[in-house]
Structures are given as C-alpha cells and as structure tokens.
Amino acid sequence: MEYQNKFISPGHNACAGCGQLVATQAVMRGLNKDTIIANATGCLEVTTTSYPQSAWGLPWIHSLFENAAAVASGILAALNKKGDVKTKVVVQAGDGGTYDIGFGLISGMWERGENILYICYDTEAYSNTGIQASGSTPYGASTTTSPEGLKSIGSTQRKKDMLAVALAHKLNYVAQSTAGFPDDITNKVKKALALNGPSYIQILSPCMPGWKINNNEAVMVGKLAVRTGLYPLLEYVNGQLSNSSIKNNFQALAVEEYLSQQGRFKHLKPEAVKYIQDLAEENIKRHKL
Ligand SMILES: Cc1ncc(C[n+]2csc(CCOP(=O)(O)OP(=O)(O)O)c2C)c(N)n1
C-alpha cells in the first residue's frame, strides 16, 4: 500500500491528528491526477488554503459554503462541452455543508444524475466555527449551541439519516466509512469512481476540540464507532446493501465503550446511554448483511 500522498501535502494547519485529515488522505489515495475538486467552506477548506499557500496537489476550487455541489455541476458541464470524459469531479464538504446549508443544491445535483462523487466528512457539528450543532449532531452530544447542563443532556435531536436521503435520490453508489478504517475509505472512493454515475460517501471524522478527545485518538474512536454498531461501514450499489461491517457473527461492543472516550458525552446518565444503545441495536438490525 502506497502511503505517500501527492494530492494533499502535510503543510496544512489542521489540528495534529485531525480525523478529517486522516480521512482526506485516504480519499486522496483513491483519486488519480485527472480529478477536479470542489470544496465547501469548512475546516478542510480553511486549514488547507491559508493564502498564499495551498496543500492541494490537484485542481481545487472553493466558492461559497452552500454551493459546492452547484460548482461541481458547472465544472462537469464545462468538461462535457469540451468532450473530456476522463476527468472526474469530486465534491468535499463537512456535515454542516451537506446536511444543512448545501442540502438543496446537493439534491438538485443528485436529481440530475450527474457523474459526480460527493464526499461528506462528518464531524457531527460545525467544527470550524466553534462546534455548533448541525443536522448530523447525535443525541446527547454537548455542542456550543446544545450545551449540557443541569437541565440539558446536550442535543436532543436524532442525527438526520443522510444515507437514506442519498438512497432516495437513487444514486448508483452510496457508502459510509470512518477515519478508523482508512483503507476502507480508499477502496470506496476507487469503487465509486469506477462505477460512474452519482455517488455519495459519508465518513465519520472525529474532531479533537469538538469531541473532546486527545490528538492520538481519532482513529481509535473511529474504530469504536464501527464496533459498537453506531456507525457501521456500509456500501449500497444501485440501492442494494452490498457490504456491511455488520455480518451474522458481529459481536457489538456496548456503546459506553465509544461514548466514554469523548468529553462531549461525559455528562450522560444511564437512561440517555440506554437510548443510544437502542439506536445502535436498531442500526445493527437494519444493516445486517
Ligand atoms: C452561508 C454561510 N453560513 C455560515 C458560514 C460560516 N461558516 C464557515 S465554516 C462553518 C462551519 C462548517 O461546518 P461543516 O460544514 O460541518 O464543516 P467542518 O468545519 O465541521 O469541517 C460556518 C458555519 C459561511 N461561511 N457561510
């Protein structure tokens, strides 16, 4: 396995050990040089492009927070006009850009069935602006807009099911992974691009300040998300579940193993933990292969 990365260089200023950058490096290993990236606003954009520098080794564009999907559609239209069928178009965005702010334009891009790979780095909050809750924030997480307190358990919402939203748009390829499994990410990117047609890959990307974990814990926490069944590795081809980390012999760890590693869940009482355990069980039932 080639771990040298020519498309994202180490000179960016993301937090040391950032889960999103672990995931990005894995994504970049799945791309080839004939790729154009449209990036939404967010940590990945801000930390890799401090003017006049750039950490990107591929053509890369940032415009606004909400319009990365529309920018990608425009790039694809220009490539089509030029008769270029070789160059791939990839969108990268955080969960705020995907679940909330860019939602409408993503839906339009998917509706048009365009051959674009959309990657969501899911940090489960608006990380770059100081950990505000997004549509992806899970139940019980403390964020700056859903802080835990005497009368608050943190976020009381259930995480929006973006995978189901993507599937409802009948994409050719929909997958989920975590920064705990970089090779799984790389393989999924390669597969999405080989299949052609619209595709969506969502990657759980542990965030040190947001999740209140240490700099060396992003990969470990990413693995625990999978092993508890809270965030399984999933792959849907043409709408059918074709691969899942939850197989017949899957032995799930208790969700406490995952929650107790993270400061954002430290305040949770047994009854909230039980509710999250039920969510994991529901997930396990639903995604068993
Ligand atoms: C329309 C608009 N709203 C808000 C902002 C401010 N803003 C910049 S980055 C950011 C957070 C991005 O969160 P997310 O998309 O989850 O990516 P992350 O930083 O977590 O990787 C926000 C709210 C903006 N630039 N544009």
The ligand as a MOL file (V3000), in Angstrom:
LIG
                    3D

  0  0  0     0  0            999 V3000
M  V30 BEGIN CTAB
M  V30 COUNTS 26 27 0 0 0
M  V30 BEGIN ATOM
M  V30 1 C -23.6970 30.7110 4.2180 0
M  V30 2 C -22.6710 30.6420 5.3050 0
M  V30 3 N -23.0800 30.4120 6.5780 0
M  V30 4 C -22.1690 30.3190 7.5680 0
M  V30 5 C -20.8340 30.4680 7.3190 0
M  V30 6 C -19.8240 30.4030 8.4660 0
M  V30 7 N -19.1230 29.1250 8.4930 0 CHG=1
M  V30 8 C -17.9060 28.9880 7.9460 0
M  V30 9 S -17.2290 27.4620 8.1970 0
M  V30 10 C -18.5810 26.9780 9.0700 0
M  V30 11 C -18.6320 25.6190 9.7030 0
M  V30 12 C -18.5270 24.4810 8.7340 0
M  V30 13 O -19.0500 23.3000 9.2790 0
M  V30 14 P -19.0800 21.9540 8.4820 0
M  V30 15 O -19.7120 22.1260 7.1440 0
M  V30 16 O -19.6950 20.9190 9.3590 0
M  V30 17 O -17.5460 21.6260 8.2350 0
M  V30 18 P -16.4020 21.3920 9.3550 0
M  V30 19 O -15.8270 22.7270 9.6760 0
M  V30 20 O -17.0720 20.7320 10.5250 0
M  V30 21 O -15.4370 20.5000 8.6770 0
M  V30 22 C -19.5400 28.0190 9.1650 0
M  V30 23 C -20.8260 27.9360 9.8940 0
M  V30 24 C -20.4370 30.7250 5.9810 0
M  V30 25 N -19.1530 30.8500 5.6510 0
M  V30 26 N -21.3760 30.7990 5.0000 0
M  V30 END ATOM
M  V30 BEGIN BOND
M  V30 1 1 1 2
M  V30 2 1 2 3
M  V30 3 2 2 26
M  V30 4 2 3 4
M  V30 5 1 4 5
M  V30 6 1 5 6
M  V30 7 2 5 24
M  V30 8 1 6 7
M  V30 9 2 7 8
M  V30 10 1 7 22
M  V30 11 1 8 9
M  V30 12 1 9 10
M  V30 13 1 10 11
M  V30 14 2 10 22
M  V30 15 1 11 12
M  V30 16 1 12 13
M  V30 17 1 13 14
M  V30 18 2 14 15
M  V30 19 1 14 16
M  V30 20 1 14 17
M  V30 21 1 17 18
M  V30 22 2 18 19
M  V30 23 1 18 20
M  V30 24 1 18 21
M  V30 25 1 22 23
M  V30 26 1 24 25
M  V30 27 1 24 26
M  V30 END BOND
M  V30 END CTAB
M  END
